[in-house]
Amino acid sequence: MTVDTPRFTGGTNIALKIPKFRFDATVAFYRDTLRLPDLGEFRGAQRFQFGPVRLWLDRVDNYSQTDVWLELNTDAPDAAAAYLADAGVPIRDEIEPVDFMTAHWISDPAGVIHLVSRSDE
């Protein structure tokens, strides 16, 4: 079965998944050294305005190194996930629950995690 090609655009969020032993120093770097606009905490993450995007700093208790996660927007996340799966892209919805929005997790060939979500959520 061939799935229609959805349209993708870069999202407005970048997440850094940071080991807990580096988290406080990283928050201080963005807040105190770079003095980026602090958008406060949301769902346990510290947020900063990073130019046209929001930078989310997530403390992860069981990580040994930092990961970068990106957001992709599309009009139809479920159709986009079907299209991506048809193209051999791994759907990684087991990574983290997103029950508050219509979205799917994927990873690119290098292993970078992407959240595929609606631009209006």
C-alpha positions as CSV (number, residue, x, y, z in Angstrom):
1,M,0.0,0.0,0.0
2,T,1.3,3.4,-0.9
3,V,0.7,6.2,1.5
4,D,0.3,9.8,0.4
5,T,3.4,11.9,0.9
6,P,2.7,14.3,3.9
7,R,4.3,17.7,4.2
8,F,6.8,18.2,7.0
9,T,8.2,21.4,8.5
10,G,10.6,22.1,11.3
11,G,8.9,22.5,14.6
12,T,9.3,25.2,17.2
13,N,10.8,22.9,19.9
14,I,14.3,21.4,20.5
15,A,14.8,19.2,23.6
16,L,18.0,18.5,25.3
17,K,17.8,15.3,27.4
18,I,20.4,16.0,30.0
19,P,21.9,13.6,32.6
20,K,20.9,14.7,36.1
21,F,24.5,15.3,37.2
22,R,24.9,17.9,34.4
23,F,21.4,19.4,34.6
24,D,21.8,22.3,37.1
25,A,25.0,23.6,35.5
26,T,23.3,23.4,32.0
27,V,20.3,25.4,33.2
28,A,22.7,28.0,34.8
29,F,24.6,28.2,31.5
30,Y,21.5,29.1,29.5
31,R,19.9,31.3,32.2
32,D,22.9,33.0,33.7
33,T,25.8,32.9,31.2
34,L,23.8,33.3,27.9
35,R,20.9,35.1,29.6
36,L,18.3,33.6,27.3
37,P,14.7,34.5,28.0
38,D,13.5,32.1,30.7
39,L,10.1,30.6,29.9
40,G,9.9,28.8,33.2
41,E,9.1,25.2,33.9
42,F,6.5,23.0,32.2
43,R,6.0,19.3,32.9
44,G,9.3,19.1,34.8
45,A,11.4,20.7,32.0
46,Q,13.1,24.1,32.1
47,R,12.3,26.2,29.0
48,F,14.2,29.0,27.3
49,Q,13.5,31.1,24.2
50,F,16.2,30.2,21.7
51,G,15.7,32.5,18.8
52,P,12.5,31.4,17.0
53,V,12.3,28.1,18.8
54,R,11.8,27.0,22.4
55,L,14.7,25.1,24.0
56,W,13.6,22.5,26.5
57,L,16.0,21.2,29.1
58,D,14.8,17.8,30.4
59,R,16.6,16.2,33.4
60,V,16.9,12.5,32.8
61,D,17.9,10.4,35.8
62,N,19.2,7.4,33.9
63,Y,21.2,9.0,31.0
64,S,25.0,9.1,30.8
65,Q,25.2,11.6,28.0
66,T,23.0,14.4,26.5
67,D,20.7,13.7,23.6
68,V,19.2,16.2,21.2
69,W,15.5,15.7,20.2
70,L,13.9,17.6,17.4
71,E,10.3,18.4,16.4
72,L,8.7,18.0,13.0
73,N,5.3,19.4,12.2
74,T,2.7,18.0,9.8
75,D,-1.0,18.4,9.3
76,A,-1.7,14.7,9.9
77,P,0.6,13.0,12.4
78,D,-1.1,9.5,12.0
79,A,-0.9,9.6,8.2
80,A,2.7,10.9,8.4
81,A,3.6,8.0,10.7
82,A,2.1,5.5,8.2
83,Y,4.1,7.2,5.4
84,L,7.3,7.1,7.4
85,A,6.8,3.5,8.4
86,D,6.2,2.6,4.7
87,A,9.5,4.3,4.0
88,G,11.3,2.2,6.5
89,V,11.6,4.8,9.3
90,P,11.3,3.3,12.7
91,I,8.2,4.5,14.7
92,R,9.5,4.8,18.3
93,D,6.3,5.6,20.2
94,E,7.6,3.6,23.2
95,I,10.1,6.3,24.0
96,E,7.9,8.7,25.9
97,P,4.1,9.0,26.3
98,V,2.5,11.9,24.4
99,D,-1.1,11.2,25.4
100,F,-1.9,15.0,25.6
101,M,-1.5,15.5,21.8
102,T,-1.6,13.7,18.5
103,A,2.0,12.8,17.8
104,H,4.5,10.0,17.1
105,W,8.2,9.5,17.9
106,I,10.6,8.5,15.2
107,S,14.3,8.3,14.8
108,D,16.5,9.2,11.8
109,P,19.2,6.9,10.5
110,A,21.7,8.5,12.9
111,G,19.4,7.8,15.9
112,V,18.3,11.4,16.5
113,I,14.8,11.3,18.0
114,H,12.1,13.4,16.4
115,L,8.6,14.2,17.6
116,V,6.1,14.3,14.6
117,S,3.2,16.4,15.7
118,R,0.5,18.8,14.6
119,S,1.7,22.4,14.3
120,D,-1.3,23.6,16.2
121,E,-0.8,21.4,19.3
